[in-house]
Amino acid sequence: MKTRTLMALVATTTAAALLAACSGGTKADSGGGSRTLTLASVDQGSVEDVVKAFEKANPGVKVRYTTSGADQYQQQIRTQLSSGTAPDVMSVWPGDGNPAATHVLAEPGYLRDLSDQPWAARMPPAIKSVAQYEGKTYNAIFGQNGIGAVYNQQAMAKAGLTPPDTWTKLLAFCRDAKAKGTPAFALGIQDNWVTQLALYALVATTVYGPDRDFDQKMQAGQATFAKSPWTAALDKYLTMEKTGCFQKNPLGTNYEASQQLAAGGRTLGIIQGNWVIALLKQKNPQGTFTLKPLPATDEPSQVLIPAAAGAGYGINAKAKNKELALKFVTFVMSAEGMNLFVKKQGGLPSLPDTGFEADPSLTELSQFIGANRTVPFMDQLWPNPKVQQTMLSGLQEIFSGQSTPQDLLKEMDTDYKAGS
C-alpha cells in the first residue's frame, strides 16, 4: 500500500543518513585507538549516565556513542552489520520479534557469544530464554519492563479524576477527560513502533487472561490471530480512539511530541512502557508519574500486564575493540551499572540481589510481576520479525482508514505461518 511504500523510502533514506551520523554527531567524541569504544543505543535519556560512569571507572577510556529511536535504529543496524560499519556494542532486543532482536542478529553470526560471562548463568529462566539463540547467550539484558498507562499525577489531580480499574470505567474516564478539555492519553503513532503498545496492553488481558497457552497453540497451528480474541483486543483499541481517549491526530504526533503532551499535562497520561517515565521526568522534573495497568475487562482481578525483558546490549562479532566492548557489557550487567540504568529508566533489574529499590511509580508493576500476572511482550515469541512489521504498518493504515482489523490479522497470520 502507499503507506508501506513511503515507509520503505523513508527507511532507506534514514539508514543512509544514520550510517553517516555514526562517525559523528553531537554525542560522538572524536578519536580512535584501543581506548575508544563505539556504541549505538536506543536508551535515550539513560545510557548517557551509564557511559559517564563507565568512563569514570576506566580512566582514559572514551565512548563514542549515538542514540536514536527504535524505528531509526532497527532500520540502520542490519545495514551497518552487513557492511562492516557497525559499532562495537549495540542495543539488541530479546527474542525474535524485530530486525534487531537476539535471534535475528545471532543467526547470521553478527553477535559475540556471551555464554562464558558470569552474569549469563544468573539470568532468570524467563529472561535467559529470550537472551539466547540455540542455547547460547548473546544479549546482556539488564532490565525488565512493563507496558501500561502512565499517569501525570498533577494533571489527574487538576482534572479531579482517578485511574480506572475496569474497561467500563476506562471509557468513562476518557469521556470525562475529553469533556474537561484534557485528553486521557497521548498517542504518538507517527513513529510506527508506538502503535503496538496500547494494543499489547489490551491483548495481555483479552487474549491471555482466558488462555495462558495461546502462544503454544499458535506455534502448534491450533490458533490464529484472525480467529482469536486478538479481534476483540483490536476492537477495544479502536473503541478507545472513537471514544476520544487520545489527542487529535495521533498519526501526526511522534513519540517525542507525545512525551511533551503527557509531561506538560496537556494529556492526563500516556500508554507506554515504563521507560518513558525517565523521559517525562526530564521534561517535567517537578512532575510525578505512575504506571498502572490498562484495564480491558470489568473484572479487575483478571487484568494482566505485558511485562518482559527489555532491550539489552550485544557485542559485534567483528568489534574493532573487543576488550573494551566486553568490559562495557560487564559494567552494564554489574550491580552498579544495572541499577544506574534501571533507576534512570524507571525499570526493574533483570538479575536478583542487586540491592535495587524500585521507584514508587513502579509499585503496581512490581506487584504484578511478583503475582505472576504478566505475559511476555507478544512479538518476543513470534517466529520472525515480519509479523511485527506487518502489524505496525497495518495499525497505521487502520488509523488512516486504508485497512481493516480483519485484513491486518489475516496478513499477520500469513507472516506467522511463514515461520523463521
N, C-alpha and C positions, 0 to 999 in steps of 0.2 A: 504493500500500500504506500501512499505518498509519505506518510509519517516515517515508515521504515527506510524509504529511500533517502529522505532528508537526514535521518539519524546516521545512516551509513556514511553520507558525505561529511557530516559533522565529525563523526568518529575518525575518518581518515585525516581530515584537516587538523583535528585536535591532537591526534597521535603525533603528527609531524611536528607540530608546534611544541609539544611537550618533550619530544626527543631532543629538540634544540635547547629547551629550557633546562634539561637535566645537567648541562655543564655550567649552568649559571643561575641567575635569578636572585631575588632579594634575600633568600635564606641560604644561599650557597656560598661557602667560603672558598676562595681560590687557593690553589696549591695542590700538591700531589705527593707522591712518595709513600713509603711504608708506614708513615704516621698519619695518613689520611684515609678515612673511611667514607665511602659513598652510601647513601641511604635514600630510599624512596618510601614515603609513608602516607597513609590515609588518616593518621591520627592527629588531625589538625587540632591545635589547642592543648595537646597533652604531650606529644613527642618532643616539643621544644624543651620542656623542663627535664625530660629524661636525657636528652642529648647534653644539656648543660651539666647534669650530674655525672654523666659518663665521662665527659671531658675533664671535669674536676678530679674524678677518681683516677684518671690516666693522664697526668701532665704531659704536655707536648703533642697529644693526640687532637686532631681536628676532624669533625664530622661535617662533610658537605652533604646537605640534605635538601630534599624538595618535598612539599606536601601538596596534595590535591584531593579533590572529591572522588568518591568511589567510581562514578561514571568515567571520568577522565582517566583515572588510574587503571581501571580494567581495560580500557581501550589501548593504553600505551604499553603495558608491561610485557605482553606477549611479543610485541614488535621489538622491544628492546632486547628481550632474551634471545629471540631468534637471530637478531642482527649483531649480537655480541656487545651491545651498548648498555646493558642493564647494570644497575648499581650492585655493590657488594651485598647489601642487605635490603630486603623489600617486604612490604606488607603482603601477607598471604592469608586468605580466608580458610576456614575449616571446611572439610568435606569436599563436595564435588559440584557445588551449585552455581559457580560463576567462572569467568575466564581466568581469574586469579586465585582459584581455590587450590587446596592441597593436592588433590588427585590430578587436577588438570595440569599443574605445573610439575609435579613429581614424575608423572608417567613418561614424558619425553626426556627426563633427565636434567631438568633445569635447576633442581634444588639439591643441596648437600644433605646427605643423611645425617641426622642429629641423634640417632638412637643411642649413641655412646655417651651422651651427656647425662650427668646425674639427675637432673630435673625431669628427664624424659620418663624415667621409671616411676616418678612420684605423681604423675598426672592421674587424676581420677579416670576410671574406665570410660565414662561418657565423653570426656574431653579427649582422651587418648585416641579413641576410635575415629575422631574426625581430624586428628592431627597426623594420622598415619596413612601410608599408601603401601599396600602389600606387606603389612606388618612392620614397616619401618617408619620412624618418626621424622617428619620433615618440617613441622610447623611448631614454633615456640609460642604457644598460646598462653598469654599472661592473664587474661581476664574472662569473666563470664558477663554476659549482657542479657537484658530483658527488653521487651517491647511493650509499651503501654501508653496511657495518657499521662503526659507530664503537665501538671497544672502550675500556673503562676498564682501563688497563694495570695499575693496582694491584689491581683486583678479579681480573683474569686471573691475576696472579702468585699471589695468595692462593689461588685455585682450582687452581693448577697446570696451567692449560690454555693452549693457544696457538691463534691464529686459524686456522680451517680453510681449505684452498685447493681443496677439491673438494666436490661435493654429498654424497657418501657421508660424508666427514669432517664436514661441516656437521651432518648429522643425528646423528652420533655425539657431536659437540660439545654439541649440545642435550641429548642424553640424559645425558651426563656432568655437565653443568652442573646439570641438574634434580636429579640424584642427590646433588649436593653442597649442595642447598638454595638455589642461586642461579640463577634462570632465565637463559638466554643473553641474551635481548633484551627490552627494554621496548617495548611497543606501545600507543600511546595513541590508539586509533581512536574514542574518543568524539568527537574532532574529526575530521570525516569526510575532510578533505584528507590526513590521515596514512595512510589506508587504502591509498593508491596507491603509497607509497614502496617497501615490500618487494616489491610486485608489479612495479614498474618495474625494480627491481634484478634480478629473476628474468627478466623479459621481455627485457632487454638481451641476455643470453646465449642464452636459449631460442629467441627469435624471430629476432633479428638476427644471431646467430652464424652460423646456416646461410644467412641471406638478408639481406644489407645493403640490398637493394632492396625490402624489404617495404612500405615507405611508398608508394613509387611504384606498386607493384602494387595497393595499396588504393585509391589515387587513380584508377587506371585501371579499377577494378572487377574486377580479376583475383584479388583475395584478400578474405577476410573475417576478422573476429575469431573467429567461431564455428567456422570450418573452417581453423584455422591453429594453430601452436604456442602461441598465446595460451592455448589449453585446457591445454596441458602446464604452462605457467608458473603458471596459476591453481591447478592441481592441486598443484604444488610448494608454493605459498603455504599451501594448506590442509594439506598434509602436514607443513609446519613447525609449524602450530598444533596438529595432532593429536599430534605428536612431543613437544610441550612446550617448543618453542623460546621461547615468550612467557610472561609472567607471567599469573596468573589474571585473568580478566575484563578483557580488552583493551577491550571495549565500555564498561566502566565507568571506564576510565582516560583522562584527557585528555592533551593534549600537555605541559602543564606538569608533571603528575604523572609522566609517562614520563621527563621530564628528571631529576626528583628521584630516580627509581629508578636510572637509569644513573649519574648523577653521584655518588650515595652508595654505589655498589657493591652495591645490592640486586638489580641485574642485572649481567651482565658487559658489557653494551653496549646499543646501540640502533641500529635500522636507520633512518637518516635522511640528510638532506643534510648537507654539511659545515658549513652554517650553524649546526647545533646545537652544534658544538664550543665556540663562544664562550659559549653559554648554559650548557653543562656546566661550563666553567671558572669562570663567575661563581658557580655553586652549590658548586663544589669547587675553589678556587684552587690547592690542592696536587695536584690530580689531573692525570694525563697521559692524553690521549685520541688515538687513532689511527684514521684511516679506512682500511678495507681493502675490496676487492671482496667482494660476496656471491656465492659460487660457486653455479652452477646446472648444472654439468656435472662429470664426473670427469676432464676434460682441462683443467688449469689454463691452458694456453696459449690456450684458446678462450674464456676468460672475458672479458666486456666490462662496462664500467661506463656507466650513464647519466650523461652529463656535457653540460652545455649552458649557455647564457646564463642568468643568474639574473634575478630581478626588478630593474627599473631604476626610473627616475623620468620621469614625463611632466609637462608643464605644461598646466594647464587653459586651454583656448582662450579662456575668459572670466575669466581670472585677474584679481583686483582689483589685484594688484601685479605686473604683467608684468615690470617691470625687475628686481625682486628675485628673481622666480621664475627668470628666465634666469640671473641671477648665481649662484643656488644650484646649478642644474643644471651650470653651467660649473665650479663648485667641485667638485662630485661627480665630474666627468669629468677633473679635473686630476690630476696625479700625486699631489699631497698628499692630496686628498680620496679618490681611488680607493684608494690604498694604505692609508689610515686605515680605510676601510670594510672592505676585504677582509682586512686583518690582524685586525680586531676580529671579523669573521665566521668567520675560518679559511677564506677562499676564495682565489681567484686573480684578478688583474686582467684586464679584457677587452681592454685596449689594450697593445700591446708597449712596451718601453723605458720603463717607469715606475720601474725600479730596485728593484722589489719582490723580497724574499727570502721564498720560501714557507715557511710553518711546517712543521717536520718531520712534523707529523701528516698532512700532505698529500703526502708524498713519493710514495706509490704513485699517487695521483690525478694528480699532475703527470706521472709516467712513462706512465700510460695515455693521457693526452691527447697527450703527445709521440709516442707509438707508434701513434696513430690507433686505439686500442682502446676507443673510446667511441661512443655513439649518443645522439642528442638525447633530451630528455625527451619521451616519446611524445605527450603531448597538444599539444605545440607545433606539430605538423604535422597535427592533426585539423581538419576544415573548420568546426567550430563548437563552442562551449563545452558544448553539451548532452551530447555524448559523454562528456566527463569527469564532468559532474554525475551522469549516469546510472551511470557506473562507481563513483563514490564512494558514493552512496547504496546502490547494489546490493551493494557489498562489505560494507557494514554489515549489510545484510539477509542476506547469506550467513552472516556470523559469528553472526547471531542466529537462524539456521535458518528465515528467511522466504523465501529464494530459493535458486536453484541456480546453479552456474557457467554452465551452458549457457543458462539463461534470461537471465542477465546479458549474456553475449556476444551473444546474439541481439538484445537491446534496444540494445546499443551499435552493432551493425550497422545497425539501423533508423535510429538517430540520425545515424550517419555518412553513410548514403545520402541523408539529407535535405539534405546539402550546407550551404553557408554561408547 
